[in-house]
Amino acid sequence: MRIGVLTGGGDCPGLNAVIRAVVRKGIEVYGHEIIGFRDGWRGPMEGLVQPLGLADVDHILPLGGTILRTSRTNPYRNGGAEQVKRTLVEHGVDALIAIGGEDTLGVASRLSDDGIVVVGVPKTIDNDLSATDYTFGFDTAVHIATEAIDRLRTTAESHHRAAVVEVMGRNAGWIALHSGMAGGANVILMPEQPFAVDRVCKWVVRCLEREDAAIVVVAEGAVPEGGAELLTTAEVDAFGHKRLGGVGIWLADEIARRTGAESRAVVLGHIQRGGTPTAYDRVLATRFGIHAVDAVHEGEGGVMVALRGTDIVRVKLAEATAAVKTVPPQRHAEAEVFFG
Ligand code: F6P
């Protein structure tokens, strides 16, 4: 059997661990041949292939990014899906393992409906795929953001300042919630609940009176009541997503203007996606890779591997991409106990 592998969408720590697991189990246990497609869906669209042998995946487990590279290419624009199918035939590819988030897996789901054997592996630092308890990359992003909060607290305390930390999270506030709780943030703002700036200011003032610092963690997709998302550019990507960013700087200015407190903003941005994965993400990514190649070997396409509790299960790709997993209100309520 010849199996193609690709990584699509935004990169995240742990992608290489999946590739390594697919190659190791696919070749050593099943005797399959594995080839990589480069740059996400652009690879199968344009025939960009990369051989993947055992030696190619030595020592990549702790590496961030993806050795296959990635892109936000959408083959369902401009006839690309037909090109993908032609490339798979040309290269004798029997099945595809697509590692990605909602966009990449949405394409995988449509290709599967068109008769291609595709198995999905969920990745995103945002942790917003509904069919899996966790995606790899999330734990690493939370660790990075938590460390940043810890560091910001000591400098903010020294200067009696408010520090606003903008983290990623387009539709879901999982990174904000977990890093904010782990870092003891005084306010956590998420896309799920529009925030009242006056209320944020009251919390900040109370903290500064008591603790010498106020740490506000805000997800990039959070919106003020009656306002709109802040964007870095008017452009949208191939899947129609806006490029978010700027709410942290805007909020720090508002806090300074309304309270008189000295405020600073830090945008963590892509730092959250870079570098080596945590042990948790390496293990989860490795298990996903092993189970994805098992599914392909058994001829079961149209599924995504998912974490349920501590088990890896298979769910239909269509189900996996149907809805975004947002933070439930009760999780926000737990965090709010520590606000102000
Ligand atoms: O989807 C993951 C994510 O990191 C989002 O949190 C963020 O909005 C987006 O990707 C950024 O994408 P890009 O790498 O294209 O700037």
Residues whose N, C-alpha, C, O or C-beta is under 5 A from the ligand:
A	BS01	F6P	G10 D126 M168 G169 R170
